[in-house]
């Protein structure tokens, strides 16, 4: 089980998000409407027989960190992404503007899977932010 976020895993996740194989939903990892971005990651990185599921066969929970058999890196990626996307405002104020969690981009900002894939590439492949 991988404990560090690596480019190979991110590339595999990005490919899955862009594949068109997964329909998008909000506020849960998986439901009758589809998957959230983290649900797609759970589907491809957690063996099916180890996924916690609800009645009906949908992946249980709202966040990947709640899936007890998810790789450690996947449990931590929502917070790691937020930390890496913090920006320092241009004014004299020392306050940092909070970054965005992937779950927020999916559920609140309503970014498409393609847009989330772009963000993952920017942060973890190209390392344009932190």
N, C-alpha and C positions, 0 to 999 in steps of 0.2 A: 504494500500500500504506500503510495507516494505521500510524502509529507511536505514537499516544497512545490510551489507553483512553477511549472516548467513550460517552455515554449511549445513543446510537442503536445502537451495536453491542451493548451490554449488553442493551438491550431486545429486540433481535432474538434474542440468545442465550437470554434468559429465556423468550421466547415459544416457542422451539424445545424447550427443556427441559420446558415445560408442555404441549406440543402432543399428547403421547401417541404421536407418530410414532416416537420412539426408545425402545428397551428399554435398560435399564441393565446394565452389566457393571462389573467391577472390575479394577484393576491393568494394564490396557492401554487404549489409545485406542479400539480396536474389535476385536471378535472375533465368533465365531459367536453369542454370547449378546446382543450389542448394543454400546453405546458407554459410555464413562465421560463425565462432564460435559465434560471437555476434548476428548474425541473428537467430541462433538456440535459444539463450537465449530470444530474443524478441518473437519468436514463442511460447515458452513455458511459459513465464511470463507476456506477455501482451495479454489480451483477444482479440480474433480475430476481434471483432467489434470495438476495440479501436486502432488497428494497423493502422498506416498511410501506405497506399499502393499506388503503381503506377498503371498505366494502365496495364492490364494483371494480376493484383492481387498479384504482387510481393511486398514484404515489401520494403518501400521506404527508401532511405538514405544509407550512407556508415557506419555510426556509431550508436550504441545504444543510445548515448546521444542525438541524433537528433530526436529520437522517443519521442514525447511530452508526451505520456501516459505510457512510460516505468517506472518501479519502480526507485526511486531515486538511490538505490544502483547499479542498472544496468547502469544508466546513468554515474555513477562515477567509475565503475569497471576498465575501460581501464586505467585511470590515477592512480587508487589505486594500480593496479597490477604493473605498472611501478615503482611506489614509493617503493613497497615492494620488488622488485627484483633488486634494486640498490645494487651495491657491492663496497666496498672500496678496491682499489688496494693495493697490498702488498708493493709497493715502498713507499718512504717518501713523495710522492706527496699527498696533501690533496684533490685532485680532486676525486670526486666520479664518477664512471662509471655509466652512465644512465642505468636504467632497461629497460625492453622491454614491450611495450604495447601488449595486446592480439591481437589487430588489426595488429600490426607489425608481430607477430609470425605467424598469419594466412596468411597475404598478402605478406610479404616480405621474411620471413624465410621459408615459405611454409611448416610449421609443419602440420601434419595430425591432425584430430580431436582427435585421441587417445593420441598423444603427447601433445596437448593442454589440454586435460583432466588430464594428468599426472601433468602438470604445475599447473593447478587449485588446484588439490589435495595437491600438495607439499606446495603451498602458503597458501591456505585457510583451508584445513582440517588438515594437519599435521603440519602446521605453521613452516616449516623448514627455511623459510626466514621471517625476520621481523615479 
